[in-house]
């Protein structure tokens, strides 16, 4: 006789619809695979946060970009995407630990259940905030919520199934290797796609029949040394998340090259997009600020990350104009006049951008170097392009 829990050599295991040891092994493999799915999602979002590239998004209202640039993308000073990436890495390490040290199976499964439970709750909260406070949906955030929920349910199975008598390390390592290769390949491919998008769009810009003065626009919206041989012209929308994300880079470039670079701003309000409804109002008000010599101060306040939501309302914009030193009594009167010149000023910018230059994305930048034809680039290309000729030489003079 042998104990009922053991089998003779070569004997077949009794058939059962529910086999906890086998179920635990396969649940752990699912945990490994889902962890890599989460690493892919959070990895792309983390790269986008620090690089200012916008992840590919099929949502028509640019929800991914809006969420990425919102204040909700940070939690206690830490990017939410980075927190998610670290969580998925920890969950993966716990799955690997179960494979290597089965005696710690239940402990690591309980820890994983706790982490994924908190992660699911936090992801659900962030998704709710995006929908109710920001007013958009991000497919990457939804993907992360689904992945974390799947991991939570999987860890529930792991805890319920208990520790297997033995593990199939070969199968576990194959799962780990295949999932890692697929996830890393997808991360690399997505990053290349994120980088290439702005280059493709900038390549469609036309300059036929336009001299430099027409591209640069009003002198009231140009700052820097008038004798500088290089001018950077920005075509943007004050409500554009990518424009807001690029603002820090542009300001840094301008500060680093003071006296050798001029910076001009042209309006391209995308008022037909959700979240951009106040863009035309913001553009018109900024033209009034320009008439009073306050354009750049007003623009600086608008583009501050803390003012994203204020920029979406007329009252918020007027309050920021007052903060910039604009005479709001005069501004309010002029904004109510449909014949005021601020309408024509914005219309001129839009005609140049859309009808003459065929710009189809914001922000788009144009570099005008003395003696050379103008060149259109995306915001992600700015710093790298300025290191090439002829721009590098002009910035050293």
C-alpha positions as CSV (number, residue, x, y, z in Angstrom):
1,X,0.0,0.0,0.0
2,X,1.1,3.5,-0.6
3,X,-0.3,6.8,0.7
4,X,-3.3,8.0,-1.3
5,X,-1.5,11.2,-2.2
6,X,1.3,9.4,-4.1
7,X,1.4,7.5,-7.4
8,X,3.3,4.5,-8.4
9,X,6.0,5.0,-11.1
10,X,4.4,4.9,-14.5
11,X,0.9,5.1,-13.2
12,X,-1.5,7.4,-14.9
13,X,-2.8,10.4,-12.9
14,X,-6.5,10.1,-12.1
15,X,-8.6,12.3,-14.5
16,X,-10.1,15.4,-13.0
17,X,-11.8,18.4,-14.4
18,X,-10.1,20.5,-11.7
19,X,-6.4,19.9,-11.0
20,X,-5.1,22.6,-8.7
21,X,-1.4,22.0,-9.2
22,X,-1.7,22.2,-13.0
23,X,-4.0,25.1,-12.8
24,X,-1.5,27.0,-10.6
25,X,1.3,26.4,-13.1
26,X,-0.7,27.7,-16.0
27,X,-2.1,30.6,-14.0
28,X,1.5,31.6,-13.2
29,X,2.4,31.5,-16.9
30,X,-0.6,33.7,-17.6
31,X,0.7,36.1,-14.9
32,X,4.1,36.2,-16.7
33,X,2.5,36.9,-20.1
34,X,0.2,39.6,-18.7
35,X,3.0,41.3,-16.8
36,X,4.9,41.7,-20.1
37,X,1.7,43.2,-21.7
38,X,1.6,45.7,-18.8
39,X,5.4,46.4,-19.2
40,X,4.7,47.1,-22.9
41,X,1.8,49.5,-22.2
42,X,3.5,51.3,-19.2
43,X,6.8,51.4,-21.0
44,X,5.4,53.2,-24.0
45,X,3.6,55.7,-21.8
46,X,6.7,56.3,-19.7
47,X,8.8,56.9,-22.8
48,X,6.1,59.3,-24.0
49,X,6.0,61.2,-20.7
50,X,9.7,61.9,-20.7
51,X,10.3,62.3,-24.4
52,X,7.1,64.3,-25.1
53,X,6.2,62.0,-28.0
54,X,2.5,61.1,-28.1
55,X,1.7,57.4,-28.2
56,X,-0.3,56.2,-31.2
57,X,-4.0,56.7,-30.4
58,X,-7.1,55.8,-32.4
59,X,-9.3,58.0,-30.3
60,X,-10.6,60.9,-32.5
61,X,-10.4,63.5,-29.8
62,X,-6.7,63.0,-29.0
63,X,-7.6,61.5,-25.6
64,X,-4.2,59.9,-25.1
65,X,-2.3,63.1,-25.7
66,X,-4.6,65.1,-23.5
67,X,-4.3,62.6,-20.6
68,X,-0.5,62.4,-21.1
69,X,-0.1,66.2,-20.7
70,X,-2.7,66.6,-17.9
71,X,-1.9,67.1,-14.2
72,X,-3.5,63.7,-13.5
73,X,-0.5,62.1,-15.3
74,X,1.5,62.8,-12.1
75,X,0.9,61.4,-8.6
76,X,2.8,62.9,-5.7
77,X,5.4,64.2,-8.1
78,X,5.9,60.8,-9.9
79,X,4.7,60.0,-13.4
80,X,1.7,57.6,-13.1
81,X,3.1,55.7,-16.1
82,X,6.4,55.1,-14.3
83,X,4.6,53.9,-11.3
84,X,2.7,51.4,-13.5
85,X,5.9,50.2,-15.1
86,X,7.5,49.5,-11.7
87,X,4.4,47.7,-10.6
88,X,4.3,45.4,-13.6
89,X,8.0,44.7,-13.1
90,X,7.5,43.7,-9.5
91,X,4.5,41.5,-10.5
92,X,6.7,39.8,-13.1
93,X,9.5,39.2,-10.5
94,X,7.0,37.6,-8.2
95,X,6.0,35.2,-10.9
96,X,9.6,34.3,-11.6
97,X,10.1,33.8,-7.9
98,X,7.3,31.3,-7.8
99,X,9.1,29.3,-10.6
100,X,12.5,29.4,-8.9
101,X,11.3,28.9,-5.3
102,X,8.1,26.9,-5.2
103,X,8.2,26.9,-1.4
104,X,7.4,30.6,-1.5
105,X,4.5,30.1,-3.9
106,X,1.6,31.1,-1.6
107,X,3.5,34.0,-0.1
108,X,4.4,35.5,-3.4
109,X,0.9,34.8,-4.8
110,X,-0.6,36.7,-1.8
111,X,1.7,39.6,-2.4
112,X,0.8,39.7,-6.1
113,X,-2.9,39.6,-5.2
114,X,-2.4,42.7,-3.0
115,X,-0.4,44.6,-5.6
116,X,-2.7,43.8,-8.5
117,X,-5.7,44.6,-6.3
118,X,-4.4,48.0,-5.5
119,X,-3.3,48.5,-9.1
120,X,-6.7,47.6,-10.4
121,X,-8.4,50.1,-8.0
122,X,-5.9,52.8,-8.9
123,X,-6.3,52.2,-12.7
124,X,-10.0,52.3,-12.4
125,X,-9.9,55.6,-10.5
126,X,-7.6,57.2,-13.1
127,X,-9.8,56.0,-15.9
128,X,-12.8,57.5,-14.1
129,X,-10.9,60.8,-13.6
130,X,-10.0,60.9,-17.3
131,X,-13.6,60.4,-18.3
132,X,-15.3,62.8,-15.8
133,X,-12.7,65.5,-15.1
134,X,-10.6,65.6,-18.3
135,X,-13.5,64.5,-20.5
136,X,-11.6,62.1,-22.7
137,X,-10.7,58.4,-22.9
138,X,-7.3,57.0,-23.5
139,X,-7.0,53.6,-25.1
140,X,-3.6,52.9,-23.4
141,X,-5.1,53.6,-20.0
142,X,-8.0,51.3,-20.7
143,X,-5.5,48.7,-21.9
144,X,-3.6,49.0,-18.6
145,X,-6.8,48.7,-16.6
146,X,-7.8,45.5,-18.5
147,X,-4.3,44.1,-18.0
148,X,-4.2,44.9,-14.3
149,X,-7.7,43.5,-13.8
150,X,-6.6,40.3,-15.6
151,X,-3.6,40.0,-13.3
152,X,-5.7,40.5,-10.2
153,X,-8.1,37.7,-11.3
154,X,-5.1,35.5,-12.2
155,X,-3.6,36.0,-8.7
156,X,-6.9,35.1,-7.2
157,X,-6.7,31.7,-9.0
158,X,-3.1,31.3,-7.9
159,X,-4.0,31.8,-4.2
160,X,-7.0,29.5,-4.5
161,X,-5.1,26.7,-6.4
162,X,-2.3,26.6,-3.9
163,X,1.3,25.5,-4.3
164,X,2.0,22.8,-6.9
165,X,4.0,19.7,-6.0
166,X,6.5,20.5,-8.7
167,X,7.0,23.2,-11.4
168,X,7.7,22.9,-15.1
169,X,10.7,25.3,-15.2
170,X,11.3,24.7,-18.8
171,X,7.8,25.7,-19.8
172,X,7.9,28.7,-17.5
173,X,11.2,30.0,-18.9
174,X,9.9,29.5,-22.5
175,X,6.8,31.6,-21.6
176,X,9.0,34.3,-20.0
177,X,11.4,34.4,-23.0
178,X,8.7,34.5,-25.7
179,X,6.6,37.1,-23.9
180,X,9.7,39.3,-23.3
181,X,10.8,39.1,-26.9
182,X,7.3,40.1,-28.1
183,X,6.9,42.9,-25.6
184,X,10.3,44.4,-26.2
185,X,9.8,44.2,-30.0
186,X,6.5,46.0,-29.7
187,X,8.0,48.7,-27.5
188,X,10.7,49.3,-30.0
189,X,8.3,49.4,-32.9
190,X,5.9,51.7,-31.2
191,X,8.7,54.2,-30.2
192,X,9.9,54.3,-33.8
193,X,6.3,55.0,-34.9
194,X,6.0,57.8,-32.3
195,X,9.2,59.4,-33.6
196,X,8.4,59.1,-37.3
197,X,4.9,60.6,-37.2
198,X,6.0,64.2,-36.7
199,X,8.7,63.8,-39.4
200,X,6.1,62.6,-42.0
201,X,3.6,65.4,-41.2
202,X,6.3,68.1,-41.3
203,X,7.5,66.9,-44.7
204,X,4.1,67.9,-46.3
205,X,4.5,71.6,-45.5
206,X,4.7,73.9,-48.5
207,X,6.5,77.3,-48.9
208,X,5.5,78.2,-52.5
209,X,5.1,81.9,-53.0
210,X,5.9,82.8,-49.4
211,X,8.7,85.1,-48.4
212,X,10.2,84.9,-44.9
213,X,8.3,87.9,-43.6
214,X,5.0,86.3,-44.4
215,X,6.0,83.1,-42.6
216,X,7.2,85.0,-39.5
217,X,4.2,87.2,-39.2
218,X,3.5,90.1,-36.7
219,X,6.6,91.6,-35.0
220,X,4.5,91.8,-31.8
221,X,4.6,88.0,-31.6
222,X,8.4,87.7,-32.2
223,X,10.9,87.8,-29.4
224,X,14.7,87.7,-29.5
225,X,17.5,89.7,-31.1
226,X,16.2,91.5,-34.2
227,X,19.6,90.9,-35.9
228,X,19.6,87.1,-35.2
229,X,20.3,85.1,-38.4
230,X,18.0,82.2,-37.4
231,X,14.3,82.4,-36.7
232,X,12.1,79.7,-35.2
233,X,8.5,80.0,-36.2
234,X,6.0,78.0,-34.1
235,X,2.5,77.1,-35.5
236,X,0.4,76.0,-32.5
237,X,-2.9,75.8,-30.6
238,X,-3.0,76.9,-26.9
239,X,-5.1,73.9,-26.1
240,X,-2.9,71.4,-28.0
241,X,-1.4,68.9,-25.5
242,X,1.6,68.3,-27.8
243,X,2.2,72.0,-28.0
244,X,2.0,72.3,-24.2
245,X,4.5,69.4,-24.0
246,X,6.9,71.0,-26.4
247,X,6.8,74.4,-24.7
248,X,9.5,73.5,-22.2
249,X,11.9,72.3,-24.9
250,X,11.3,75.4,-27.1
251,X,11.8,77.7,-24.1
252,X,15.0,75.9,-23.2
253,X,16.4,76.1,-26.8
254,X,15.5,79.9,-26.9
255,X,17.2,80.5,-23.5
256,X,20.3,78.6,-24.5
257,X,20.7,80.6,-27.7
258,X,19.8,84.0,-26.5
259,X,20.8,86.7,-29.0
260,X,21.3,84.3,-31.9
261,X,17.7,83.0,-32.2
262,X,14.4,84.7,-32.8
263,X,11.2,83.0,-31.8
264,X,7.9,83.7,-33.6
265,X,4.4,82.4,-32.8
266,X,1.6,81.8,-35.3
267,X,-1.9,80.6,-34.4
268,X,-3.5,77.4,-35.7
269,X,-6.5,76.9,-33.4
270,X,-8.1,73.5,-33.8
271,X,-11.5,74.6,-32.5
272,X,-13.4,71.7,-34.1
273,X,-11.7,69.2,-31.8
274,X,-13.0,68.2,-28.4
275,X,-11.1,70.0,-25.7
276,X,-10.1,72.8,-28.1
277,X,-13.4,74.7,-28.1
278,X,-11.8,77.7,-26.4
279,X,-8.8,77.8,-28.8
280,X,-10.1,80.5,-31.0
281,X,-11.0,82.7,-28.1
282,X,-7.5,82.2,-26.6
283,X,-5.9,83.1,-29.9
284,X,-8.0,86.2,-30.3
285,X,-7.3,87.3,-26.7
286,X,-3.6,86.7,-27.2
287,X,-3.6,89.1,-30.2
288,X,-5.1,91.8,-28.0
289,X,-2.3,91.0,-25.5
290,X,0.2,91.4,-28.3
291,X,-1.2,94.9,-29.1
292,X,-0.5,95.8,-25.5
293,X,3.0,94.2,-25.6
294,X,2.0,91.3,-23.3
295,X,1.8,88.4,-25.8
296,X,4.7,86.4,-24.5
297,X,3.8,86.8,-20.9
298,X,0.3,85.7,-21.6
299,X,1.5,82.7,-23.6
300,X,3.9,81.7,-20.8
301,X,1.0,81.7,-18.3
302,X,-1.3,79.8,-20.6
303,X,1.2,77.1,-21.4
304,X,2.0,76.4,-17.7
305,X,0.9,72.8,-17.0
306,X,-1.0,74.0,-14.0
307,X,-3.3,76.1,-16.2
308,X,-4.4,73.4,-18.6
309,X,-8.0,73.5,-17.4
310,X,-8.2,77.3,-17.0
311,X,-7.3,77.5,-20.7
312,X,-10.5,75.7,-21.6
313,X,-12.8,78.5,-20.4
314,X,-13.3,82.1,-21.4
315,X,-13.3,83.2,-17.8
316,X,-10.1,81.3,-17.1
317,X,-8.4,82.9,-20.1
318,X,-9.5,86.4,-19.2
319,X,-8.1,85.8,-15.6
320,X,-4.8,84.8,-17.1
321,X,-4.7,87.8,-19.4
322,X,-5.2,90.0,-16.3
323,X,-2.4,88.1,-14.6
324,X,-0.2,88.9,-17.6
325,X,-0.9,92.6,-17.2
326,X,-3.4,93.0,-20.0
327,X,-6.0,95.7,-19.6
328,X,-9.0,93.4,-19.4
329,X,-11.5,96.3,-19.6
330,X,-10.3,97.1,-23.0
331,X,-9.8,93.4,-23.9
332,X,-13.4,92.5,-22.9
333,X,-14.8,95.3,-25.0
334,X,-12.7,94.3,-28.0
335,X,-13.6,90.6,-27.6
336,X,-17.3,91.4,-27.9
337,X,-16.7,93.3,-31.2
338,X,-16.8,90.8,-34.2
339,X,-15.2,93.5,-36.4
340,X,-12.2,94.0,-34.1
341,X,-8.8,93.5,-35.8
342,X,-7.9,90.5,-33.5
343,X,-10.2,88.4,-35.7
344,X,-8.3,89.4,-38.8
345,X,-5.0,88.8,-37.1
346,X,-5.9,85.2,-36.2
347,X,-7.5,84.6,-39.6
348,X,-4.2,85.7,-41.3
349,X,-2.3,83.2,-39.2
350,X,-4.7,80.4,-40.1
351,X,-4.7,81.3,-43.8
352,X,-0.9,81.1,-43.9
353,X,-0.8,77.8,-41.9
354,X,-3.6,75.9,-43.5
355,X,-4.2,77.3,-47.0
356,X,-0.7,78.5,-48.0
357,X,1.6,76.1,-46.1
358,X,-0.8,73.1,-45.8
359,X,0.2,72.5,-42.2
360,X,-1.9,69.6,-40.8
361,X,-0.6,69.1,-37.2
362,X,0.4,71.1,-34.2
363,X,2.9,72.0,-33.2
364,X,4.8,72.5,-36.4
365,X,8.0,74.5,-36.4
366,X,9.7,76.3,-39.3
367,X,13.4,77.2,-39.2
368,X,14.4,80.2,-41.3
369,X,18.1,80.5,-41.6
370,X,19.6,83.6,-43.4
371,X,20.6,82.6,-46.9
372,X,18.8,79.2,-46.8
373,X,15.3,78.0,-47.7
374,X,12.9,77.5,-44.8
375,X,12.6,74.0,-43.2
376,X,9.6,72.5,-41.5
377,X,10.1,70.1,-38.6
378,X,8.2,68.4,-35.8
379,X,8.6,69.4,-32.2
380,X,10.6,66.2,-31.4
381,X,13.1,67.1,-34.1
382,X,13.9,70.6,-32.9
383,X,17.0,70.0,-30.7
384,X,18.5,67.5,-33.0
385,X,18.0,69.7,-36.1
386,X,19.6,72.7,-34.5
387,X,22.8,70.6,-34.1
388,X,23.0,70.1,-37.9
389,X,24.2,72.6,-40.5
390,X,23.6,75.4,-41.3
391,X,21.9,76.0,-38.0
392,X,24.7,74.9,-35.7
393,X,27.1,77.4,-37.3
394,X,24.6,80.2,-37.1
395,X,24.0,79.6,-33.4
396,X,27.7,79.8,-32.7
397,X,28.2,83.2,-34.3
